[in-house]
Structure formats: C-alpha cells, structure tokens
Amino acid sequence: MRAAQFSRYGDPDVLEIVDLPDPHPGPGQVRIAVHAAGINATEPKLRRGELSFGAELPQTTGRDVAGVVDELGDGVTDVAVGDRLFGISDDGAGAAELALLTFRAPIPRSLGFVDAAGLPCALETASRGLDQLGVGDGTVLLVNGATGGIGSTAVQLAAARGARVIGAASAANATYLRLLGAEPVTYGDGMADRVRALAPDAVDVALDVAGSGVLGDLVALAGGAENVVTLADFAGAEEHGVHFSNGFVDGHGFAALATVGELVEAGRFWLPVDRTFPLDRIADAHRVSEQGHVRGRLVLVVR
Ligand SMILES: NC(=O)c1ccc[n+]([C@@H]2O[C@H](COP(=O)([O-])OP(=O)(O)OC[C@H]3O[C@@H](n4cnc5c(N)ncnc54)[C@H](OP(=O)(O)O)[C@@H]3O)[C@@H](O)[C@H]2O)c1
C-alpha cells in the first residue's frame, strides 16, 4: 500500500509517500480501505520530534481515518466487510491506503468520508476533556482555542450537554463560534477582562485546547486549578498545578464516536473541513496545520 512516512525528524519536506506491505488485522481489529484521513495538530509535533508516542524511525503518520471495511480480524462480529467506518489508526498510520482499527464506529448516515475523517481524535479528546471537567447541564465553560478541530468539537458537545459556552478565538471567528453555539471572546491581551464582562459571576470550568500560555488566567477565571484542564500546555500545567489530559494515562473518550451520529443527524453537530489535499500533498497539509489557524479540520483525500 501507499503510505506517508518520515525517516528523520524535521520540516514538512521529510514526509514522503512510500510503498509498505499491506497490514492485516489481528484479533479484534478491522482493516479499512482508507478513503480520507484527518490531520490533527499533533501530527506535525510528532514529525518534528517534539512529541513521541514511542514509535521509531522511519515513522508512519496519521490517526484519523474513514473508509470501507475490507478485512476482519478474529473475533470481530459487530462489523461486516463493506461497512463504512471511521476511527483511529492503531499504528499511527492513517495517512495510507489501508488502516487497522480497534476504536471505530459506523459513519453517521449523512456524512461522507471526508467529513467523517476529521472527527475521531477531536471527538475522543474533546469528550475526555469535558468529562474530566464534569461539564453538564448549566455548567459555564470557557474553551480557549475554540475554533480548531478539538475546540469546535468541544464547544458543540458541551452545548449539547446544556452548558453555556464561552469560546476564545480570533475576531475573524466570532460569527463561526456563534454558529457552533458559543459566545465569542477574542484571545490576546485583556482576554480575562472580556470573559469577566460576559460572565461576571465567573466561569465554572475552563478547557485549554490551544496551549497558548494562558493557564494562569484560566485558573483565576475558573476559581482554581482543579477547575481547569489543558490538552496542550504541558509546561503551564506543571507551573499552575493544572491537569494535563493525556489519553494514554487518563483513559479515552472513544464512546463519543458511537454517539455523535445522533447529534449529526439532528443537525446539532458539524465539524467543517477547512481544506482537503491529496495524500501525496501531505507536506502542504502539515504546513497549513503549523500556521495554527485551521478552522475545523484538514483532510487528506486518499481515494
Ligand atoms: N492531550 C491530548 O490528548 C491531545 C490529543 C490531540 C491533540 N492535542 C493537542 O491539542 C491541540 C489542539 O489540536 P487541534 O488539532 O484541535 O488544533 P488545530 O485544529 O490546529 O487548532 C487550530 C485553532 O487554534 C486556534 N488558535 C491559534 N492560536 C490561538 C491562541 N493564541 N489562542 C486561542 N486559540 C488559538 C485557531 O483559532 P484562530 O484561527 O481563531 O486563531 C485555530 O482555530 C494541539 O496542541 C494538539 O497537539 C492534545
């Protein structure tokens, strides 16, 4: 199969398309013919060598995938060849023609492969963060970094739980955030005052998706470090005593993959695809991701 990989850490040009042996599913796994693969902001960090999930070089890339089941591992009874699934590549090898999945769900009826491919990691991560913060009916939640893949997802899942959501983004994204169900504030100097103006009685909890170095402000706004979770600011978490949410340590929010279909079909959940790229232009997709202003998700079209 054709797959993207890199043999050394570095800028996007280290990515190349290579021929790898076709993978075959082990017990509990299914194989899909990948139609589309999402790019989340973690992929460039792994490619630069700033983050490691324990894989060695040369390293494949990509986690989010959507496609059609073409082979079943032993013991798989809930899925049939030909089913449309989305999920998370077990080997971090989603940017490829074939992928093995343990964590997967049927693609919601009204979504195509490109729309579904952006969802899995965003759903898993956002729902994990919201669960850790105890977000539910009536919670006042601040999301810092509310307009990327995870942020857009967190806003809508929280709104569906009945929370009041304040989302921090650039001014250009104010209308977009309102469409998602959040009250917008702009990030940057004075953000804390703008949040206080919207929520004079304070926010209950805050989710830091952007990792933009504002955990001190979030702790003050939410009344304590225990009311804040960050997904992206490891150093700030240590400095401010905030929980850094890590799926490997904390457990995963995979259940959200199976339940989002109801919200999608009700018109209450939508993760826009900012841009698509063919697989062999994955380096360009990483370049756009690294600029840090993706609205929703970037998606590779594989077939
Ligand atoms: N801990 C975990 O389990 C886990 C799992 C997956 C990913 N992550 C991490 O989560 C982070 C977000 O991932 P993602 O894929 O959702 O990212 P993404 O889609 O690339 O996020 C882009 C968004 O970030 C916003 N942004 C840029 N600068 C900002 C700032 N200073 N303040 C607030 N928002 C800002 C942008 O909004 P504007 O365009 O309006 O500026 C843009 O909409 C990454 O650091 C990723 O590595 C963590």
The ligand as a Tripos MOL2 file, in Angstrom:
@<TRIPOS>MOLECULE
LIG
   48    52     1     0     0
SMALL
NO_CHARGES

@<TRIPOS>ATOM
      1 N1         -3.8580   15.9500   25.1610 N.am      1 LIG1
      2 C1         -4.3940   15.2250   24.1980 C.2       1 LIG1
      3 O1         -4.8820   14.1100   24.4080 O.2       1 LIG1
      4 C2         -4.4140   15.7680   22.7890 C.ar      1 LIG1
      5 C3         -4.9550   14.9890   21.7250 C.ar      1 LIG1
      6 C4         -4.9730   15.5480   20.4370 C.ar      1 LIG1
      7 C5         -4.4460   16.8250   20.2340 C.ar      1 LIG1
      8 N2         -3.9080   17.5190   21.2860 N.ar      1 LIG1
      9 C6         -3.3810   18.8910   21.1290 C.3       1 LIG1
     10 O2         -4.4740   19.7890   21.1560 O.3       1 LIG1
     11 C7         -4.1050   20.9760   20.4670 C.3       1 LIG1
     12 C8         -5.2250   21.3710   19.5150 C.3       1 LIG1
     13 O3         -5.2870   20.4140   18.4680 O.3       1 LIG1
     14 P1         -6.2320   20.6660   17.2140 P.3       1 LIG1
     15 O4         -5.9380   19.5760   16.2460 O.co2     1 LIG1
     16 O5         -7.6190   20.9210   17.6390 O.co2     1 LIG1
     17 O6         -5.5960   22.0440   16.6640 O.3       1 LIG1
     18 P2         -5.9870   22.9000   15.4090 P.3       1 LIG1
     19 O7         -7.2420   22.3760   14.8130 O.co2     1 LIG1
     20 O8         -4.8110   23.0260   14.5100 O.co2     1 LIG1
     21 O9         -6.2590   24.3430   16.0960 O.3       1 LIG1
     22 C9         -6.2370   25.4790   15.3460 C.3       1 LIG1
     23 C10        -7.0220   26.5480   16.1030 C.3       1 LIG1
     24 O10        -6.2260   27.1170   17.1510 O.3       1 LIG1
     25 C11        -6.6880   28.4490   17.3460 C.3       1 LIG1
     26 N3         -5.6500   29.2900   17.9530 N.ar      1 LIG1
     27 C12        -4.4480   29.6380   17.4180 C.ar      1 LIG1
     28 N4         -3.7750   30.4300   18.2840 N.ar      1 LIG1
     29 C13        -4.5850   30.5950   19.3680 C.ar      1 LIG1
     30 C14        -4.4530   31.3160   20.5900 C.ar      1 LIG1
     31 N5         -3.3540   32.0200   20.8900 N.pl3     1 LIG1
     32 N6         -5.4700   31.2510   21.4790 N.ar      1 LIG1
     33 C15        -6.5840   30.5300   21.2220 C.ar      1 LIG1
     34 N7         -6.7710   29.8330   20.0650 N.ar      1 LIG1
     35 C16        -5.7800   29.8740   19.1530 C.ar      1 LIG1
     36 C17        -7.0050   28.9470   15.9610 C.3       1 LIG1
     37 O11        -8.0020   29.9310   16.0680 O.3       1 LIG1
     38 P3         -7.8950   31.2930   15.2120 P.3       1 LIG1
     39 O12        -7.7940   30.8670   13.7660 O.co2     1 LIG1
     40 O13        -9.1640   31.9960   15.5520 O.co2     1 LIG1
     41 O14        -6.6310   31.9860   15.6660 O.co2     1 LIG1
     42 C18        -7.4440   27.6960   15.1980 C.3       1 LIG1
     43 O15        -8.8500   27.6390   15.0260 O.3       1 LIG1
     44 C19        -2.7620   20.6890   19.7890 C.3       1 LIG1
     45 O16        -1.7320   21.2700   20.5670 O.3       1 LIG1
     46 C20        -2.6750   19.1810   19.8120 C.3       1 LIG1
     47 O17        -1.3370   18.7100   19.8220 O.3       1 LIG1
     48 C21        -3.9080   17.0240   22.5380 C.ar      1 LIG1
@<TRIPOS>BOND
     1     1     2 1
     2     2     3 2
     3     2     4 1
     4     4     5 ar
     5     4    48 ar
     6     5     6 ar
     7     6     7 ar
     8     7     8 ar
     9     8     9 1
    10     8    48 ar
    11     9    10 1
    12     9    46 1
    13    10    11 1
    14    11    12 1
    15    11    44 1
    16    12    13 1
    17    13    14 1
    18    14    15 2
    19    14    16 1
    20    14    17 1
    21    17    18 1
    22    18    19 2
    23    18    20 1
    24    18    21 1
    25    21    22 1
    26    22    23 1
    27    23    24 1
    28    23    42 1
    29    24    25 1
    30    25    26 1
    31    25    36 1
    32    26    27 ar
    33    26    35 ar
    34    27    28 ar
    35    28    29 ar
    36    29    30 ar
    37    29    35 ar
    38    30    31 1
    39    30    32 ar
    40    32    33 ar
    41    33    34 ar
    42    34    35 ar
    43    36    37 1
    44    36    42 1
    45    37    38 1
    46    38    39 2
    47    38    40 1
    48    38    41 1
    49    42    43 1
    50    44    45 1
    51    44    46 1
    52    46    47 1
@<TRIPOS>SUBSTRUCTURE
     1 LIG1         1 GROUP 0 **** ****
